[in-house]
């Protein structure tokens, strides 16, 4: 069993984050799959964490990687 579970995320300009279980689900909701970021969520957090904890993890991940890309 993998130690992580993938979720797909979209961050909006206001900083809010929407989470999707897969690209097809996002597309069904009118989201362009090319704008999604695949993020590996630690299995323990995925199983036992609250939605808020997962959202905060994803937001921090996106913020960190966006800053790194901006500094590259």
Beta strands, then each sheet from edge to edge (+ up, - down):
strand 1: 4-11
strand 2: 17-20
strand 3: 37-42
sheet 1: 2+ 1- 3+
end
